[in-house]
């Protein structure tokens, strides 16, 4: 559907921020001792590493600060250098083990390596690794998303190395020609046969999560089925996040409806056509998001390539002019910029010294304190120049420095895309128009209520009601903060708190179309100083669009406190002030400044569909809040996307786009889980054995394991109240007690425990189950005193009963189906190397099978005999577990599946 030709008078600005390539430091906490200006990987063998330069961010108006560099393992002759791999593989696995020990929901995959040898796919493995790095993948480890998807079975082994090589090769192959649809078949001959299962897992992950085969190329568009075959999805907002998700979901076969409050698509990305004059000058003005920040791996750069659009590199030249309009002395400029960068470094060191206290301190207070106590004698112009740099920093963050978190304001620096910053000739609206083509968008639909529940969702827009299976909310953080959309039931407190903590700032623009270019075409930016610190962000930076807009266009930026005052400034006053600045700069040079043909002033703070420009980490917030905003709600019914849900790339256009691809994968995953659950529920008797088999397979890789207790749960739902399945295994002769139970301790269930165990004293195992919340499972894990004490806590404190597989009831089938769908293509492993609660060890050896990490995180416990005919628990059963109340005699009803051998 094509939007009307009319556009609203209020626009939003969403200028992106430069970010760096993803090589996360060993300790990403800003309170660590790592130097703030460096991001690197520990290098035990630098002779085998390749340097990779990445610019720092936050320097949009000026040349970048001196570039820092990464070092990635060098790959020679199609394979990893053995020495580099030996050192890096150990560090990767150690990091993975630490991560998973702290996060039981992210577990390693069990099983033997597929091969003892590292495969050789391409002689360009180094270049392929750098391409994958630009797409956000670490050079020598896995992302959490990859681990959750189950791309490999063992973390840290040769299978992981081979997976990384295959992943990099597939990404690089598609990047060679992003207009093609890359099929799995083209890799079959280049990848050894024993790795074809790994190829399947890798390819399915990259396609489903939108790392390849995305965008608007004809080869991609033709994959959208003519008729949807899957449930309906409602997407609120036709910005970049909503459009990316909509196109991806349509390709997956879902029925998609996009509700947009404005008369146009694009959200905070808006290109307005300006024209006028006797000779009719025309130009395209980006009143919202304007800069593609980093072109190495930027998905919007890929979309531009698919459309055949060229990009214009923003040149580094950015002269500054003082209050009188005279050029700032070059030496003074360099001196103050050096001091400013030094103060940023001192602020970073300060937060390291302060530790957690820095969370409650603003970046502005630290910078201004250091400036005043620096002891440098400064004149008025140097002070004005320092204030200009503060304004530029407020522009980069769309927030007042007095409200930015000292601890986490730059938490996204390690993920900077890298590459040039660019304008798109003709404006970013060209991308929006292409992405919105053939997407079912309903304009002028202002959503005010979202209802979600087990049966689906209802969206209320005015007097209309839209129903669907799932809903994706992509409205800006400012709208969420305002409470203009009512959620029924209310959002979890955790998400409400995250919405409140994150900052949402403001940036405005004045676009001016002139009869001709009087400022020259040899630069893309220039700046102007102010002698009033409260107005330091008022028209502090100018963008010259003459080379890309199709006409003589200038944009003046308003940041910081001045951006808020600008909201109430009469447009005529704003234009008059800008012309005064331009005349002060150019008329002394003998250049006449003409009256503009047309002007537009943005008011993003007053726009009811944005209420601001883009997000930042405010005092009291952290990067975790971006993840909290991204969490789904309502058991896979309500999802969230947008730049404020993207921890790596917040406040950027590509961050919004990537969040849409991310949530498309999440929604498809939940939909597949529900489809499997419905299939099982339609014929319970026929599928009873199937569920029992699924349960047995899932417990081969439990998420938690302690003593004789194992737990599985859905990993994509971080809600502590989400349902988990607990299994207790009796009479495992391999388990020894390490919990130090005293023989004189008496528990109410000890005799029953002993009786049931003695019933299975012929090396036979009994599995009994119950449903409980994720939080209860974590609490149970912390109980000390051995299995008997845990059993007592489970029965007496939590008031649950243990039953057989059949006693769990249909509610468990739903949980089983969900977990199975989440684990996707993960193959059941023959051994357990899951990272659960405890310690882990690395077996010695070279890059052979012995390198595989075996993480044994169980508390091995002696279990006393139990009676199979006894009721294990007395007490009140929690509401969510009523379906699992059965007599214990049912425990034997599931036959062989309940007697499955527990692997170590």
C-alpha positions, 0 to 999 in steps of 0.5 A, spaced: 500 500 500 502 506 498 502 512 503 498 518 501 502 524 498 501 529 504 506 529 510 505 531 517 509 538 519 512 535 525 518 530 524 523 526 528 531 526 528 534 519 528 541 521 526 545 514 527 552 513 531 558 511 529 560 504 532 565 499 532 566 492 530 564 486 535 570 483 538 568 484 546 573 485 551 574 479 556 571 484 561 566 488 558 564 492 564 566 499 564 569 498 571 574 494 569 581 496 569 582 495 561 584 502 558 577 505 555 580 507 549 582 500 547 578 494 545 583 488 544 583 481 544 588 478 549 594 476 545 599 470 547 602 469 540 602 476 537 606 473 531 600 469 529 595 475 529 592 480 524 591 487 526 584 490 524 583 497 525 577 500 527 575 507 529 572 510 535 565 513 535 562 519 537 566 524 532 560 525 527 562 532 526 569 531 526 575 527 524 575 520 528 580 520 534 586 516 533 584 509 531 584 503 535 586 496 533 583 489 534 587 483 533 584 477 530 587 470 529 590 470 523 588 464 518 593 461 513 592 457 507 585 456 508 586 454 516 587 457 522 594 458 524 595 452 529 599 456 534 594 462 534 588 457 534 591 453 540 592 459 544 585 462 542 581 456 543 583 456 550 581 463 551 575 462 548 572 456 551 574 459 558 570 465 556 564 461 554 565 456 561 565 463 565 559 466 561 555 459 562 556 458 569 554 465 570 548 464 566 545 457 566 540 458 561 546 458 556 549 451 556 554 448 551 552 442 547 554 435 549 557 430 544 563 428 540 567 432 535 565 431 528 572 430 526 579 430 529 581 435 523 580 442 522 577 443 515 579 447 509 574 451 505 577 457 502 584 460 501 581 466 503 579 465 510 582 471 513 578 475 509 572 471 510 573 472 518 573 479 517 567 480 513 564 476 519 567 480 524 563 486 520 557 482 521 557 482 528 560 475 529 567 474 534 573 472 530 574 466 534 568 464 539 560 464 539 555 469 540 550 468 545 545 467 540 549 462 536 549 458 543 542 458 544 540 456 537 544 450 538 549 451 532 554 446 535 554 441 540 560 442 544 563 449 545 571 450 545 572 444 540 574 443 533 567 442 531 566 450 533 572 452 529 569 448 523 563 451 524 566 458 525 569 457 518 563 454 515 559 460 518 564 465 515 565 462 508 557 462 507 557 470 509 562 472 505 559 468 499 553 472 500 556 478 500 560 477 494 553 478 490 547 480 495 542 480 490 543 473 489 539 468 494 545 463 496 542 456 497 545 451 501 547 446 495 552 451 493 557 449 499 556 441 499 562 440 494 566 445 498 565 442 505 567 435 507 561 430 507 562 429 515 561 436 516 554 436 512 550 436 518 554 442 521 553 445 514 545 444 515 545 447 522 549 453 520 545 455 514 539 454 517 541 459 523 544 464 518 538 464 514 532 464 519 536 470 523 537 474 517 544 474 516 544 472 509 538 472 504 535 478 507 533 485 503 529 487 497 533 484 491 528 480 486 531 473 488 529 475 495 522 478 494 521 472 490 521 467 496 515 471 499 509 466 498 503 468 494 499 466 500 501 466 507 500 459 510 502 461 517 498 465 523 497 472 523 502 477 525 500 485 527 506 489 527 505 496 530 510 501 526 512 502 519 519 504 521 525 501 519 524 495 525 517 494 523 519 494 515 525 489 516 520 484 521 514 485 516 518 483 510 522 477 513 515 474 516 512 475 510 518 471 507 517 466 512 509 465 510 506 469 516 500 473 514 502 480 516 499 487 517 502 493 519 499 499 523 502 506 522 500 512 526 503 517 520 501 518 513 507 515 511 512 509 512 519 510 515 518 513 522 524 517 525 527 516 518 524 521 513 526 524 507 522 531 505 522 533 498 523 541 498 523 545 492 521 553 490 524 559 487 524 562 480 528 557 477 525 551 481 530 548 485 529 541 488 532 537 494 531 531 498 532 533 506 533 528 511 529 531 517 530 524 521 536 519 520 541 521 516 548 518 516 549 511 515 554 510 520 559 505 518 559 501 512 562 495 513 557 490 514 551 495 515 545 492 513 542 498 510 548 499 506 547 492 503 540 494 501 543 500 498 547 495 494 541 491 492 538 497 489 544 499 486 545 506 490 551 509 491 553 512 497 557 518 499 563 518 504 562 524 509 569 527 508 573 529 514 574 536 513 570 540 518 572 547 519 570 551 526 568 558 526 568 562 532 562 567 535 565 573 530 565 568 524 572 567 524 576 561 523 578 558 529 586 557 530 588 550 527 593 550 533 588 552 538 583 547 535 588 541 536 589 543 543 582 543 545 580 537 542 586 533 545 584 536 552 577 534 551 579 527 549 584 526 555 578 528 559 574 523 556 579 518 558 580 521 565 573 520 566 573 513 564 579 511 569 575 515 574 569 510 573 574 504 574 576 507 580 569 508 583 566 501 581 559 501 582 558 508 585 559 510 578 552 508 575 549 514 579 554 519 576 553 523 570 558 524 565 557 531 564 559 532 572 566 528 571 568 532 565 566 539 567 570 537 574 576 535 570 576 541 566 575 546 572 581 542 576 585 541 570 590 547 571 590 549 564 589 557 563 584 558 558 581 564 554 574 565 552 575 562 545 578 556 548 572 555 553 567 556 547 571 551 543 571 546 549 563 547 549 562 545 542 565 539 543 560 538 549 555 539 544 558 534 539 557 529 544 550 531 546 549 530 539 552 523 539 547 521 544 541 525 543 542 527 551 544 532 556 551 530 559 548 532 565 543 526 564 548 521 561 551 515 565 558 516 567 559 508 567 555 506 561 554 512 556 559 508 551 557 501 553 556 500 545 563 502 543 566 495 542 560 493 537 562 499 532 560 497 525 567 500 522 568 503 515 566 510 512 560 514 515 556 516 509 550 520 506 545 516 501 544 521 495 537 522 494 535 521 502 534 515 506 527 515 504 529 511 498 530 505 502 524 506 506 520 506 500 523 500 497 522 496 504 515 498 504 513 496 497 508 491 497 508 490 505 500 491 507 501 497 511 495 501 514 496 508 515 493 513 520 492 507 525 494 510 532 494 504 537 492 506 544 491 499 547 494 492 546 491 486 549 495 479 549 494 472 552 494 465 551 489 465 545 492 471 541 492 478 541 488 484 540 490 491 538 485 497 538 486 503 534 481 508 534 474 504 534 477 498 530 480 492 533 485 488 529 486 480 532 492 476 531 496 470 533 502 475 535 504 482 535 510 486 534 511 493 538 516 497 534 514 504 537 519 509 540 522 509 547 519 516 548 512 513 546 513 507 551 515 512 556 509 516 555 504 511 557 500 513 551 499 505 549 495 501 554 498 494 555 493 489 558 495 485 562 500 490 564 507 489 562 512 486 567 515 490 572 522 489 570 520 491 563 517 498 566 523 499 570 527 498 564 523 503 560 523 508 565 531 508 566 533 508 559 534 515 557 531 518 550 534 524 548 532 530 543 535 533 536 532 537 532 534 540 525 533 546 520 533 545 513 534 550 508 534 550 501 537 556 497 537 559 490 545 557 489 551 554 493 555 559 497 558 555 502 563 551 497 562 544 495 569 541 498 566 540 505 560 536 508 560 539 515 562 545 518 561 548 525 560 554 529 561 556 536 557 559 542 559 564 547 553 561 552 554 554 554 546 553 555 546 555 548 552 551 546 548 546 541 544 551 538 546 550 530 553 548 532 554 544 526 552 544 519 551 539 514 552 540 507 547 536 502 549 540 496 553 534 493 547 529 495 540 532 495 540 534 488 540 542 490 543 547 494 541 544 501 544 546 508 542 543 515 543 546 521 543 541 527 540 543 534 543 539 540 543 538 548 539 543 552 538 548 546 534 542 542 529 542 548 528 550 547 528 550 540 521 546 540 518 552 543 522 557 538 518 560 533 520 558 526 521 565 523 526 566 529 530 560 528 531 561 521 533 568 522 538 566 527 541 561 522 542 566 517 545 571 522 550 565 523 551 564 516 552 571 514 557 572 520 561 567 517 561 568 509 560 576 508 567 578 511 569 573 506 565 577 500 560 572 499 553 574 499 548 570 503 541 569 499 535 568 503 532 561 503 527 559 498 524 554 503 525 552 510 523 546 515 524 546 522 523 539 526 519 538 532 521 531 534 520 532 541 512 534 540 511 529 535 506 524 538 509 518 534 516 519 537 516 524 543 524 525 542 529 522 537 533 516 540 535 513 546 541 513 551 544 510 557 542 515 562 544 515 570 542 509 573 541 505 567 546 500 563 546 496 557 542 491 560 536 495 559 536 495 552 536 487 553 530 488 558 526 492 553 527 487 547 524 481 552 518 478 549 512 478 554 506 473 554 509 466 553 511 469 546 505 473 544 508 480 545 514 482 542 519 489 542 523 491 536 527 498 535 533 502 536 532 502 544 532 494 544 538 493 540 544 493 546 549 493 540 547 498 536 542 503 539 540 510 536 542 508 529 538 506 523 541 499 522 540 498 529 533 499 528 533 494 522 537 489 525 532 489 531 526 487 526 530 481 523 532 479 530 524 479 532 522 476 526 526 470 528 524 470 535 516 470 533 517 464 528 520 460 533 515 461 538 510 460 532 513 453 531 513 451 538 505 453 538 504 449 532 508 443 535 504 443 541 497 444 537 499 438 533 501 434 540 494 436 543 490 434 537 491 426 539 494 425 546 494 418 546 497 418 539 503 423 541 504 420 548 510 416 546 512 422 542 512 427 548 516 422 552 521 421 547 522 428 546 522 429 554 528 424 554 532 427 548 531 434 552 533 431 558 540 429 555 542 436 555 538 439 561 539 447 563 541 445 570 543 439 574 545 438 581 545 431 584 540 427 582 536 433 580 535 435 572 531 441 570 529 444 563 526 450 561 525 455 555 531 459 554 528 465 550 523 467 556 527 470 562 521 471 566 523 467 573 515 465 573 516 461 567 515 454 567 520 449 568 520 441 568 524 438 574 526 430 573 529 426 579 533 420 578 533 415 583 539 409 584 544 412 579 550 408 582 555 413 579 553 419 584 557 420 590 555 425 595 559 431 596 554 435 600 556 433 606 549 431 609 550 429 617 547 422 618 544 424 625 539 429 620 532 427 620 527 429 615 520 428 614 521 424 607 527 420 609 524 414 610 520 414 603 526 416 600 530 410 602 524 405 601 523 407 594 530 407 592 531 400 595 525 398 590 530 399 584 536 396 587 538 392 581 542 398 577 535 400 574 533 407 574 527 411 576 525 418 573 520 422 576 517 429 574 514 435 576 512 442 574 515 448 577 517 455 576 524 457 573 525 461 580 523 455 584 528 451 580 534 456 581 532 456 589 532 448 589 539 448 586 542 452 592 539 448 597 545 444 601 545 438 605 544 433 599 538 430 595 534 428 601 534 436 603 532 438 596 527 433 596 524 435 603 525 442 600 521 441 594 515 437 598 515 441 604 517 448 602 514 448 595 509 443 596 509 439 589 508 432 588 513 428 583 509 424 578 511 419 572 511 422 565 504 421 564 502 424 570 505 431 568 499 432 563 498 436 557 501 443 560 507 439 560 506 437 553 506 445 551 512 446 555 516 440 552 514 443 545 516 450 546 523 447 549 524 443 543 522 448 538 527 453 541 533 448 541 531 447 533 536 443 530 540 441 535 542 434 535 541 430 541 548 428 544 551 422 547 554 425 552 553 431 557 558 437 557 552 442 558 555 448 562 550 448 569 551 450 576 558 448 578 565 448 575 568 445 569 575 443 567 579 443 560 582 436 558 589 436 556 591 435 549 592 438 542 587 440 537 584 433 537 578 430 540 581 431 547 581 439 546 573 438 547 571 441 554 567 437 558 564 441 563 561 437 569 557 441 573 553 436 578 553 435 585 554 428 585 550 425 591 549 418 594 541 417 594 538 413 599 532 408 597 525 410 596 519 406 595 515 407 588 508 406 592 509 412 596 506 419 596 513 423 595 510 429 598 504 433 602 503 440 601 499 445 597 501 445 590 502 451 586 496 453 581 501 452 575 502 445 577 495 443 578 495 439 572 501 435 575 497 432 581 497 424 580 498 418 585 505 416 585 503 409 582 503 413 575 511 414 575 511 407 572 506 408 566 511 411 561 515 405 561 522 405 557 522 412 557 522 413 564 528 408 565 532 412 560 540 412 562 542 418 565 549 420 561 555 424 564 
